[in-house]
Amino acid sequence: MTVEPARAPGRRARADRRRAELIGAAYELVVTRGFRAIGVDDIAAAAGVSHGTFYNYFVNKRDILDAVIDHCFVRIRDLLLGPEGDDTPTTLDAFSARYARVVDRCYALVATEPGLVNFFLLEASSIDDAVLERCLHNARLYGAESVEKIRSGISQGFLDPALDPAIAGEVLLSILVSALLSALRAGSDGLTQDRVRTQLVAFLRTAFGAPPD
């Protein structure tokens, strides 16, 4: 059996940290300038490393994009679901309030990080089919979380037992995307933040709520 030197864990930690720094630098460049407008040299310079160091971690610019997309989705999930992201509502009111907060956070995200939303909704899917599939894969992870919350709501009796959890989870994902698109339009079509929040939450209560006894 080969025993790794004691310093190996330290090397791995440094390598993981450097890789994360490259991904962070690429992320900032992608959301501010766009993927097509940047090169490996830009990423290396932003991360404060040499051109050669970049290739110790990634094959090319396209290779690091996969990691950037995963980073984007983690950031979107954290920002939209907030600190209670893993909590499961126990009443219809709590369920509705949760998604009212998600809608508001969609608007806050567009206001603070418009480049992230533009990349996610407008640029990423047009790069190539593999990028589109990676975006869909990440979206399905969010959808799977939503499905579990639907099942929990059904089991607790505040969501309609006739719901198909898989379809309802897709609807919740569609609501998130709809809120982001509305936020990008900034009310230019008359869909203000208050109106979008009120109508989406009212739809959820009507479509998902358990029928009265």
N, C-alpha and C positions, 0 to 999 in steps of 0.2 A: 504493500500500500504506500502510495506517495503522500508524504506529509507536506503541506504547504508551509512556507516560512511564516513566522509569526506576524511579519509585517504585511502579509497578503490582505487581511481584512482592511487595513488602513489604505492600501493601494486601491482596493475595490471602492472604498468610500470616496476617495478622491476622484476616481474615475466616474462614479455615479454623480458626484457633485459637478464635475466638468461637463458631463453629458447634459445634466439639467440646465446648466448655464447656457449651453449651446441652444437647447430647445427654447429656453426663455428668450434668448436674443432673437432667434428666428421668429418666435411668436410675435414679439414687439414689432419686428420689421414687416411681417406679413400683414398685421392688422393696421399698420400705419401707411405702408407703401404698396401693399399687394404682393402676392407671391411672384407674379411674372416680372415684377420690376426689380427684384433683388437677386443677388448671386451669392455663391459660397464665400467670396471675399467679404461681402457686406456682413454676412452672419459671423464669420470669424472675427472681423474687426469689432463688431458690436459686443461679442463675448470676450474680447481682449485676448484672443489666442491666435496662433499662427494658422495660415492656410492648411499646412500639413496636419496640425492637430485636429482640425475638423474631420479629416479623412480617417483618423483613428477611431471615429465613432459612427460616421455615416458615409455611405457610398457616394452620395451626391446631394444636390439640393432637393430633388424629388424624394429621396429617402428620408430626410429629416421632416418632410411635410407630414408624413404619417404620424410622427410623434407630436407635431404641432397640432394636428387635428384632435388627437386624443386629449392634449392639454386644453384645447378650446372647449371641448365638451365638459371636462372636469370643472373648468372655470365657470361655464354657463350654468351647470347644475348647482354649483356652490352658491353662485350669485342669485339665481332665481328661486331656489328652494330654501335658501337661508339656513340659519343654525338649527331650525327644526326640520331639516330636510328628511331625516330618517324617522321622524315621529309619525305615528299613524293616527289620524282623527278618529274619534269615538262617537261623534254625533254629526248629523247633517249640517248643523250650524258651524261646527269646527271644520268640517270638510269644505264648506262653502268659503269660510273665512280664509282657509289655507290658500285656495285658488284665487281669491281676491288679492291676497298678498303677492302671489306669483305674477298676476297681471301688473300690479304696481311695480314689481321688481323688473319686469320686462321694460317698462318705460324708463326706470332708473338706469338699467343696463345700456339702453340706447343713448341716454343722455351722457353717460360717463364713458362708455366704450363703444362708440358707434362703429369703429373699425372692426371690432370683433363680430358684431352682428352682421355687418355688410359682408365680411368674409364668409361667415357661416351660411348666410341665406343666399348670397348673390354670386360670390366668386368660387367657392370651394367646389361646388357641384359641376362647374364648367371646366375644371382642369383636366380630368380624365375619369374614366369609368371606375377605376380603382379608388379614387378619392371619393366619388359618390357612394360607392359601396361601404367605405370606411365611415362616412358620415351616417349612412343608414344603420350600420352596425351600432354605432354609438347611440343613435336615436332609439334603437330597439332596447338598449339597456335601460334608458329612461322609461320607455314604454313598459318594460317588464316590472319596474318598480311601481308604476301606476297600476298595473294589473293586480299586484299584491294588495295595494290599498283599496282597490275596488272589491276584491274578494273579502278583505277584512270588513269593509262597510256592509257588505251583504250579510256576512256571518253575524254582525252585530245588530242587524235589523234596520239600519237607517238608509240603506241603499236598496233599490228595487231588486228583488231576487230573480226577476226575469232578465236582468242584464247579462249580456255575454261579456265577461271580464276582459277578454282579449280585444274585442271591438271597443269597449268603453275605454280601455287604456289607450287605444289609438286616438280616440276622440280627445282625451286629455292632452295628448301630444299635439294634436292639431290645434287645440285652443292655445297652447303655448306659442306655437308658430304664428297663429293669427294675431295674438297680442303683440308679438315682436314686429310683425309687418305693420300693424296699426301704429305702433310707436315710431317706426321709421318714417311713416307718412306724417307724423306730428300733427294730426288733426286736420290736415289739409283737405280731407274728404268729409269733414264734419264728425268724424269718429274721435271724439275727445277721450282722454284717459278715463274720466268718470263714466262716460257713456259705455265705453268698451268693458270696463270692469263690471258695471251694473248689469249689462245685458249678458255677458258671458256667465256670470255667477247665477243669474236668474235662469239661464238655459240649463246649467248644471243641476240646479235644484229641481227643476221641472222634469228633466230627462233622466236624472239618476236617482232622485229621491224615492224612497219606498212609498207606495200608495197608502193613503190613509186607511185606517181600519174601518 
